[in-house]
Amino acid sequence: MTAAILESTLACPACGHVKSETMPTDACQWFYECERCRTLLGPKAGDCCVFCSFGTVPCPPVQEGGPARCRTAGNHSGRDAR
């Protein structure tokens, strides 16, 4: 098994600002506030978190076992990466 990639670059769809963030390993992150325009990002329909929707790398739970693992493990914390 390959170790999960923990860095992902988020791109704000509202203003285009990009920032690299470290993803939580034990939870999906539902919300992220863009530091430039303050838009609050949430996951797109069908995605478990903001990294899966707006990041360059999907969240660690998805990397390790796919979306079903992420949704069924109760891994949603709603934490903000600020």
Beta strands, then each sheet from edge to edge (+ up, - down):
strand 1: 7-11
strand 2: 18-22
strand 3: 32-33
strand 4: 40-41
sheet 1: 1+ 2-
sheet 2: 3+ 4-
end
